[in-house]
């Protein structure tokens, strides 16, 4: 359900989308487990930084 609105055409053709979903889940799980003491705003700031990194890795150049 979380991933239902994703535009799959933005991803590099060499990327396995199931692997990307697993990586995103691991990142979210790690942040929840390791940074519980942070404010919601700080967690969103961290997630935003990681989303930029993941876009660089997984998206086609024209969508970064």
Secondary structure, 3 states (H helix, E strand, C coil): CCCCCCCHHHECCCCCHHHHHHHHHHHHHHHHHHCCCCCHHHHHHHHHHHHHHHHHHHECHHHC
